[in-house]
Amino acid sequence: MGNLSILALPERHLGRERSQGLLRTWAILRTLGPVKVLPEATTEDDLLKHLETLKPDLVLLPWNLYLKWSRVEGFFGIARSSGPTCAGYFSQPLDWREIGSANDYQRLILLDFVHTSLSERWRVVRSLLNEKLRSGIEPLVQNSTPIFIHDWLGAEGPGPVLDGLLSLDVLSHAPWRERVQPLEMITLALWNLAFERTRALTRGGWLGELHAQKIQAHLQLTHDGEVLALRLCYKQSPNTPRSVLQDFWPDADRTEDFRQILIQNADFVRVHPVVEQSEIEVVAGLLKSAPARHRPAEARTIWVDPITQRQMAELAKLSPDQPRVQPILQMTDDPSRSTTARILWLEKELKERDRRIEELKAGGVPDPESKSA
């Protein structure tokens, strides 16, 4: 990776402590390859001239300039799914509401350089810098860590997987024992993603029976001492980069949407639409630094970026015969670890959502008091 280079622009108006923190970030990223830091006064025109001569593999810009300087993305190619990448970062606290909508973009990448540790930043930038490491979950953790897998079938609820995950020994030790609740919420949000398009098929009848044994999505989990990551691969058509970005981008007006619940509970979220396969890969992770736990109202790392099937370094479906791979549902046979209460709550939420959808289809207006009744 020594030939991969980074071009960075420092964030302006930082205090002494945060400026020192940003310098430490550049220092650790230099272990990945050369990092050239431009002057703070660099303009977009200046940056474009640098891009023509330096040809970096990754450009890191302060978040506000990243969203404003559209010609930088144009330089690399708006519709690209490979090649050099431009990403934004923030090195001082940022409220989600300050970011704005994603209506005018096909990809957006914002990196948290304020709440995360230096080694956590290194892992994410390493994955972003090298296309061979961009997808999957293995690049986010140390080698030889176990991978737990499950294929969600067409008529399956989230309960068994939740039971299996909650029985993992790693959740009884720091730093993950304090993160059980967000892990539950992340898992339920991923289940919603997997079954969103075909939930009607699980309500019974011959269609439900026909699809009951068909694989709906592939779920994986791995962890080490700094990162616990879940990966979901599922089908969704259409899944244009623009529509996927709008679905997953943080939106304060859609707090009840399960995509927003995913973002609220995870320390980082990465979403890759694989356009030619109508497939989406979602990776949601918990970090040892726990920004979602300590700073729940503030922005965290989010990465929504289209890739090609060729760039999928890890298969969507892993076999339990592979080294380090273990089925989630072999984790527990203990009925005392039941998640019945959670499933009942989830079913209630799903029925309420289905009812509102049917009312809207019929042209009606949902009664605001019906939910509380």
Buried (B, 14 or more C-beta within 10 A) or exposed (E): EEEBBBBBBBBEEBEEEBBEBBEEBBEBBEEBBBBEBBEEEBEEEEBBEBBEEEEBBBBBBBBBBBBEBEEBBEBEEEEBBEEBBBBBBBBBBBEBEEBEEBEEBBBBBBBBBBBBEBEBBBBBBBBBBBBEBBBBBBBBBEEEBBBBBBBBBBBBBBBBBBBBBBBBEBBEEEBBEEBEEBBBBBBBBBBBBBBEEBBEBBEEEEBBEEBEEEBBBBBBBBBBBBBBBBBBBBBBEEBEBBEBBBBBBBBEEEEEBBBBBBBBBBBBBBBBBBBEBEBBBBBBBBBBBBBBBEBEEBBBBBBBBBBBEEBBBBEBEBEEEEEEBBEBBEBBEEEEEEBEEBBEEBEEBBEBBEEBEEBEEEEEEBEEEEEEE
